[in-house]
Amino acid sequence: MAYTANEYGNLIGMEGFSETPLTNHFTLYQGYVTNTNKLSDLLAAMLKEGKTGTPEYAELKRRFGFEFNGMRLHEYYFENLGVKAPIDKSGAPAKKLADAYGSYDAWEQDFRATGAMRGIGWVVLYQDNVTGRLWNQWINEHEVGHLAGCRPILVMDVFEHAFMIDYGLKRADYIASFFNNINWKAVADRLQ
């Protein structure tokens, strides 16, 4: 079964995100979907042909995690954007964040600080599937740094393509715009 890229044109016009970087970002996402499908087909063919013991198979298998996670992380990212409304401080997400970090403000400070760290990657708010605990985590590349057994709740892209055209080196301004556009309903729907 091939993956199909989702449509996120509804994000065009979102405050703090101009059209050019968004359309570029959608094209980049489409590439991850395309490459996930290509690698899936190649790996299936190599398995069928008995070529699993080859260096080519091993490299394609490793690359699959990069492409698949690039696809999926962009889906989470785009889906948790697009609504300009503050978090409901009496709602489930705010309460769970306060429980995990002492207060919503402490969680937000940690999430922003994680996003402001030097380097490229992702910031993901995870929920531990075993304990329900929430964690902010830095993901270096798409496939490195994920917390095993945890569910992504809120995802922020901090690769340069997400902010450089609009903000240059002012990553903190991008993070502020990200926070102004979080779709807290999507976040609430992901919480268990």
Phi and psi in degrees as GROMACS dihedral restraints (atoms count N, CA, C in turn):
[ dihedral_restraints ]
;  ai    aj    ak    al  type     phi  dphi    fc
    3     4     5     6     1   -82.0    20    10
    4     5     6     7     1   146.9    20    10
    6     7     8     9     1   -82.9    20    10
    7     8     9    10     1   147.8    20    10
    9    10    11    12     1  -119.3    20    10
   10    11    12    13     1   135.1    20    10
   12    13    14    15     1   -67.3    20    10
   13    14    15    16     1   136.4    20    10
   15    16    17    18     1   -78.9    20    10
   16    17    18    19     1   159.1    20    10
   18    19    20    21     1   -99.1    20    10
   19    20    21    22     1   127.5    20    10
   21    22    23    24     1  -125.0    20    10
   22    23    24    25     1    26.5    20    10
   24    25    26    27     1   -60.1    20    10
   25    26    27    28     1   -19.0    20    10
   27    28    29    30     1   -63.2    20    10
   28    29    30    31     1   -16.8    20    10
   30    31    32    33     1   -80.9    20    10
   31    32    33    34     1   -15.5    20    10
   33    34    35    36     1   -62.1    20    10
   34    35    36    37     1   131.4    20    10
   36    37    38    39     1    95.7    20    10
   37    38    39    40     1    -3.9    20    10
   39    40    41    42     1   -64.3    20    10
   40    41    42    43     1   131.7    20    10
   42    43    44    45     1   -60.5    20    10
   43    44    45    46     1   132.0    20    10
   45    46    47    48     1    90.9    20    10
   46    47    48    49     1    -5.0    20    10
   48    49    50    51     1  -130.1    20    10
   49    50    51    52     1   109.6    20    10
   51    52    53    54     1   -78.6    20    10
   52    53    54    55     1   165.8    20    10
   54    55    56    57     1   -64.9    20    10
   55    56    57    58     1   -43.8    20    10
   57    58    59    60     1   -59.1    20    10
   58    59    60    61     1   -50.9    20    10
   60    61    62    63     1   -64.8    20    10
   61    62    63    64     1   -33.1    20    10
   63    64    65    66     1   -65.9    20    10
   64    65    66    67     1   -46.8    20    10
   66    67    68    69     1   -65.6    20    10
   67    68    69    70     1   -36.6    20    10
   69    70    71    72     1   -61.1    20    10
   70    71    72    73     1   -41.9    20    10
   72    73    74    75     1   -64.8    20    10
   73    74    75    76     1   -40.6    20    10
   75    76    77    78     1   -63.4    20    10
   76    77    78    79     1   -38.5    20    10
   78    79    80    81     1   -66.0    20    10
   79    80    81    82     1   -41.8    20    10
   81    82    83    84     1   -59.7    20    10
   82    83    84    85     1   -45.4    20    10
   84    85    86    87     1   -59.0    20    10
   85    86    87    88     1   -44.3    20    10
   87    88    89    90     1   -57.5    20    10
   88    89    90    91     1   -37.5    20    10
   90    91    92    93     1   -62.3    20    10
   91    92    93    94     1   -38.7    20    10
   93    94    95    96     1   -64.9    20    10
   94    95    96    97     1   -40.3    20    10
   96    97    98    99     1   -63.4    20    10
   97    98    99   100     1   -47.8    20    10
   99   100   101   102     1   -59.4    20    10
  100   101   102   103     1   -46.6    20    10
  102   103   104   105     1   -69.4    20    10
  103   104   105   106     1   -33.3    20    10
  105   106   107   108     1   -61.0    20    10
  106   107   108   109     1   -45.1    20    10
  108   109   110   111     1   -64.7    20    10
  109   110   111   112     1   -43.7    20    10
  111   112   113   114     1   -61.4    20    10
  112   113   114   115     1   -46.4    20    10
  114   115   116   117     1   -65.8    20    10
  115   116   117   118     1   -38.1    20    10
  117   118   119   120     1   -59.8    20    10
  118   119   120   121     1   -45.1    20    10
  120   121   122   123     1   -64.9    20    10
  121   122   123   124     1   -45.3    20    10
  123   124   125   126     1   -62.3    20    10
  124   125   126   127     1   -43.4    20    10
  126   127   128   129     1   -65.2    20    10
  127   128   129   130     1   -40.3    20    10
  129   130   131   132     1   -63.3    20    10
  130   131   132   133     1   -42.2    20    10
  132   133   134   135     1   -64.8    20    10
  133   134   135   136     1   -42.4    20    10
  135   136   137   138     1   -65.6    20    10
  136   137   138   139     1   -37.4    20    10
  138   139   140   141     1   -63.4    20    10
  139   140   141   142     1   -46.2    20    10
  141   142   143   144     1   -62.5    20    10
  142   143   144   145     1   -35.8    20    10
  144   145   146   147     1   -85.9    20    10
  145   146   147   148     1     0.2    20    10
  147   148   149   150     1    73.7    20    10
  148   149   150   151     1    28.3    20    10
  150   151   152   153     1  -101.1    20    10
  151   152   153   154     1    29.5    20    10
  153   154   155   156     1   -75.1    20    10
  154   155   156   157     1   -18.1    20    10
  156   157   158   159     1   -90.0    20    10
  157   158   159   160     1    14.4    20    10
  159   160   161   162     1   -97.5    20    10
  160   161   162   163     1   154.1    20    10
  162   163   164   165     1   -61.3    20    10
  163   164   165   166     1   -32.6    20    10
  165   166   167   168     1   -63.4    20    10
  166   167   168   169     1   -42.8    20    10
  168   169   170   171     1   -62.2    20    10
  169   170   171   172     1   -45.1    20    10
  171   172   173   174     1   -60.8    20    10
  172   173   174   175     1   -43.4    20    10
  174   175   176   177     1   -68.4    20    10
  175   176   177   178     1   -39.7    20    10
  177   178   179   180     1   -65.8    20    10
  178   179   180   181     1   -37.8    20    10
  180   181   182   183     1   -62.2    20    10
  181   182   183   184     1   -42.5    20    10
  183   184   185   186     1   -66.8    20    10
  184   185   186   187     1   -42.5    20    10
  186   187   188   189     1   -65.0    20    10
  187   188   189   190     1   -30.5    20    10
  189   190   191   192     1   -57.0    20    10
  190   191   192   193     1   -41.7    20    10
  192   193   194   195     1   -60.5    20    10
  193   194   195   196     1   -39.3    20    10
  195   196   197   198     1   -64.4    20    10
  196   197   198   199     1   -49.3    20    10
  198   199   200   201     1   -68.8    20    10
  199   200   201   202     1   -45.4    20    10
  201   202   203   204     1   -62.8    20    10
  202   203   204   205     1   -47.7    20    10
  204   205   206   207     1   -66.1    20    10
  205   206   207   208     1   -34.0    20    10
  207   208   209   210     1   -60.2    20    10
  208   209   210   211     1   -41.9    20    10
  210   211   212   213     1   -63.6    20    10
  211   212   213   214     1   -53.5    20    10
  213   214   215   216     1   -69.0    20    10
  214   215   216   217     1   -41.0    20    10
  216   217   218   219     1   -62.7    20    10
  217   218   219   220     1   -38.0    20    10
  219   220   221   222     1   -64.8    20    10
  220   221   222   223     1   -37.0    20    10
  222   223   224   225     1   -63.0    20    10
  223   224   225   226     1   -47.7    20    10
  225   226   227   228     1   -58.2    20    10
  226   227   228   229     1   -45.6    20    10
  228   229   230   231     1   -59.5    20    10
  229   230   231   232     1   -53.8    20    10
  231   232   233   234     1   -63.0    20    10
  232   233   234   235     1   -37.5    20    10
  234   235   236   237     1   -73.5    20    10
  235   236   237   238     1   -21.1    20    10
  237   238   239   240     1   -98.3    20    10
  238   239   240   241     1    21.8    20    10
  240   241   242   243     1  -121.4    20    10
  241   242   243   244     1   166.1    20    10
  243   244   245   246     1   110.0    20    10
  244   245   246   247     1    -0.7    20    10
  246   247   248   249     1  -123.3    20    10
  247   248   249   250     1   117.1    20    10
  249   250   251   252     1   -91.1    20    10
  250   251   252   253     1    84.2    20    10
  252   253   254   255     1  -152.1    20    10
  253   254   255   256     1   138.5    20    10
  255   256   257   258     1   -69.7    20    10
  256   257   258   259     1   161.5    20    10
  258   259   260   261     1   -66.3    20    10
  259   260   261   262     1   143.5    20    10
  261   262   263   264     1   -78.6    20    10
  262   263   264   265     1   108.7    20    10
  264   265   266   267     1   -65.0    20    10
  265   266   267   268     1   -13.5    20    10
  267   268   269   270     1  -100.5    20    10
  268   269   270   271     1     0.3    20    10
  270   271   272   273     1   -83.3    20    10
  271   272   273   274     1   170.8    20    10
  273   274   275   276     1   -59.0    20    10
  274   275   276   277     1   -45.4    20    10
  276   277   278   279     1   -59.3    20    10
  277   278   279   280     1   -46.5    20    10
  279   280   281   282     1   -63.1    20    10
  280   281   282   283     1   -40.2    20    10
  282   283   284   285     1   -65.8    20    10
  283   284   285   286     1   -42.8    20    10
  285   286   287   288     1   -68.3    20    10
  286   287   288   289     1   -37.1    20    10
  288   289   290   291     1   -65.4    20    10
  289   290   291   292     1   -41.0    20    10
  291   292   293   294     1   -65.1    20    10
  292   293   294   295     1   -39.3    20    10
  294   295   296   297     1   -62.6    20    10
  295   296   297   298     1   -39.8    20    10
  297   298   299   300     1   -75.9    20    10
  298   299   300   301     1   -34.0    20    10
  300   301   302   303     1  -119.2    20    10
  301   302   303   304     1     2.4    20    10
  303   304   305   306     1    95.2    20    10
  304   305   306   307     1   -31.0    20    10
  306   307   308   309     1  -165.9    20    10
  307   308   309   310     1   159.6    20    10
  309   310   311   312     1   -59.7    20    10
  310   311   312   313     1   -44.0    20    10
  312   313   314   315     1   -60.3    20    10
  313   314   315   316     1   -38.2    20    10
  315   316   317   318     1   -66.0    20    10
  316   317   318   319     1   -40.3    20    10
  318   319   320   321     1   -61.4    20    10
  319   320   321   322     1   -48.5    20    10
  321   322   323   324     1   -60.4    20    10
  322   323   324   325     1   -41.3    20    10
  324   325   326   327     1   -59.4    20    10
  325   326   327   328     1   -43.6    20    10
  327   328   329   330     1   -67.9    20    10
  328   329   330   331     1   -41.7    20    10
  330   331   332   333     1   -63.4    20    10
  331   332   333   334     1   -45.9    20    10
  333   334   335   336     1   -63.5    20    10
  334   335   336   337     1   -42.1    20    10
  336   337   338   339     1   -64.3    20    10
  337   338   339   340     1   -38.3    20    10
  339   340   341   342     1   -63.7    20    10
  340   341   342   343     1   -42.6    20    10
  342   343   344   345     1   -67.9    20    10
  343   344   345   346     1   -25.5    20    10
  345   346   347   348     1   -86.7    20    10
  346   347   348   349     1    -5.6    20    10
  348   349   350   351     1   -61.3    20    10
  349   350   351   352     1   150.2    20    10
  351   352   353   354     1   -64.5    20    10
  352   353   354   355     1   142.3    20    10
  354   355   356   357     1   120.1    20    10
  355   356   357   358     1   176.1    20    10
  357   358   359   360     1  -116.1    20    10
  358   359   360   361     1   152.8    20    10
  360   361   362   363     1   154.5    20    10
  361   362   363   364     1  -139.5    20    10
  363   364   365   366     1  -137.5    20    10
  364   365   366   367     1   154.3    20    10
  366   367   368   369     1  -117.0    20    10
  367   368   369   370     1   127.1    20    10
  369   370   371   372     1  -127.1    20    10
  370   371   372   373     1   127.1    20    10
  372   373   374   375     1   -86.3    20    10
  373   374   375   376     1   116.2    20    10
  375   376   377   378     1  -105.9    20    10
  376   377   378   379     1   151.9    20    10
  378   379   380   381     1  -114.9    20    10
  379   380   381   382     1   124.4    20    10
  381   382   383   384     1   -67.0    20    10
  382   383   384   385     1   122.0    20    10
  384   385   386   387     1   -67.9    20    10
  385   386   387   388     1   -18.2    20    10
  387   388   389   390     1   -87.4    20    10
  388   389   390   391     1   -49.3    20    10
  390   391   392   393     1  -103.8    20    10
  391   392   393   394     1   -17.4    20    10
  393   394   395   396     1    84.8    20    10
  394   395   396   397     1    -5.6    20    10
  396   397   398   399     1   -62.9    20    10
  397   398   399   400     1   144.2    20    10
  399   400   401   402     1  -100.9    20    10
  400   401   402   403     1   139.5    20    10
  402   403   404   405     1  -138.0    20    10
  403   404   405   406     1   135.8    20    10
  405   406   407   408     1   -88.7    20    10
  406   407   408   409     1   130.9    20    10
  408   409   410   411     1  -135.3    20    10
  409   410   411   412     1   139.6    20    10
  411   412   413   414     1   -86.3    20    10
  412   413   414   415     1   132.3    20    10
  414   415   416   417     1  -113.6    20    10
  415   416   417   418     1   117.4    20    10
  417   418   419   420     1   -96.7    20    10
  418   419   420   421     1   112.8    20    10
  420   421   422   423     1    72.6    20    10
  421   422   423   424     1  -179.6    20    10
  423   424   425   426     1   -83.1    20    10
  424   425   426   427     1   -28.8    20    10
  426   427   428   429     1  -110.8    20    10
  427   428   429   430     1     7.3    20    10
  429   430   431   432     1  -120.3    20    10
  430   431   432   433     1   123.8    20    10
  432   433   434   435     1   107.2    20    10
  433   434   435   436     1     2.1    20    10
  435   436   437   438     1   -68.8    20    10
  436   437   438   439     1   146.3    20    10
  438   439   440   441     1   -87.7    20    10
  439   440   441   442     1   117.2    20    10
  441   442   443   444     1   -61.0    20    10
  442   443   444   445     1   136.8    20    10
  444   445   446   447     1    74.1    20    10
  445   446   447   448     1    21.0    20    10
  447   448   449   450     1  -121.1    20    10
  448   449   450   451     1   150.6    20    10
  450   451   452   453     1  -105.8    20    10
  451   452   453   454     1   129.9    20    10
  453   454   455   456     1   -66.9    20    10
  454   455   456   457     1   129.7    20    10
  456   457   458   459     1  -109.9    20    10
  457   458   459   460     1   -42.4    20    10
  459   460   461   462     1  -140.4    20    10
  460   461   462   463     1   130.7    20    10
  462   463   464   465     1  -126.1    20    10
  463   464   465   466     1   130.6    20    10
  465   466   467   468     1  -125.1    20    10
  466   467   468   469     1   125.6    20    10
  468   469   470   471     1   -81.1    20    10
  469   470   471   472     1   124.4    20    10
  471   472   473   474     1  -122.7    20    10
  472   473   474   475     1    26.2    20    10
  474   475   476   477     1   -74.4    20    10
  475   476   477   478     1   153.2    20    10
  477   478   479   480     1   -57.5    20    10
  478   479   480   481     1   -33.3    20    10
  480   481   482   483     1   -61.3    20    10
  481   482   483   484     1   -21.4    20    10
  483   484   485   486     1   -76.5    20    10
  484   485   486   487     1   -21.3    20    10
  486   487   488   489     1  -141.8    20    10
  487   488   489   490     1   -18.6    20    10
  489   490   491   492     1   -61.4    20    10
  490   491   492   493     1   -40.4    20    10
  492   493   494   495     1   -62.7    20    10
  493   494   495   496     1   -42.9    20    10
  495   496   497   498     1   -82.6    20    10
  496   497   498   499     1   -35.0    20    10
  498   499   500   501     1  -121.9    20    10
  499   500   501   502     1    -3.8    20    10
  501   502   503   504     1    57.5    20    10
  502   503   504   505     1  -129.3    20    10
  504   505   506   507     1   -87.9    20    10
  505   506   507   508     1     4.5    20    10
  507   508   509   510     1   -86.8    20    10
  508   509   510   511     1    69.0    20    10
  510   511   512   513     1   -60.0    20    10
  511   512   513   514     1   -35.7    20    10
  513   514   515   516     1   -61.2    20    10
  514   515   516   517     1   -35.3    20    10
  516   517   518   519     1   -67.0    20    10
  517   518   519   520     1   -39.7    20    10
  519   520   521   522     1   -61.5    20    10
  520   521   522   523     1   -45.6    20    10
  522   523   524   525     1   -60.8    20    10
  523   524   525   526     1   -39.4    20    10
  525   526   527   528     1   -61.6    20    10
  526   527   528   529     1   -43.4    20    10
  528   529   530   531     1   -65.2    20    10
  529   530   531   532     1   -38.7    20    10
  531   532   533   534     1   -56.9    20    10
  532   533   534   535     1   -49.0    20    10
  534   535   536   537     1   -63.0    20    10
  535   536   537   538     1   -33.3    20    10
  537   538   539   540     1   -69.7    20    10
  538   539   540   541     1   -14.2    20    10
  540   541   542   543     1  -121.6    20    10
  541   542   543   544     1    15.6    20    10
  543   544   545   546     1   -68.1    20    10
  544   545   546   547     1   133.1    20    10
  546   547   548   549     1   -88.0    20    10
  547   548   549   550     1    91.6    20    10
  549   550   551   552     1   -67.1    20    10
  550   551   552   553     1   -22.3    20    10
  552   553   554   555     1   -66.6    20    10
  553   554   555   556     1   -42.1    20    10
  555   556   557   558     1   -61.1    20    10
  556   557   558   559     1   -40.5    20    10
  558   559   560   561     1   -62.5    20    10
  559   560   561   562     1   -47.1    20    10
  561   562   563   564     1   -61.2    20    10
  562   563   564   565     1   -39.6    20    10
  564   565   566   567     1   -65.6    20    10
  565   566   567   568     1   -27.4    20    10
  567   568   569   570     1   -82.0    20    10
  568   569   570   571     1   -21.4    20    10
  570   571   572   573     1   -68.8    20    10
  571   572   573   574     1   143.6    20    10
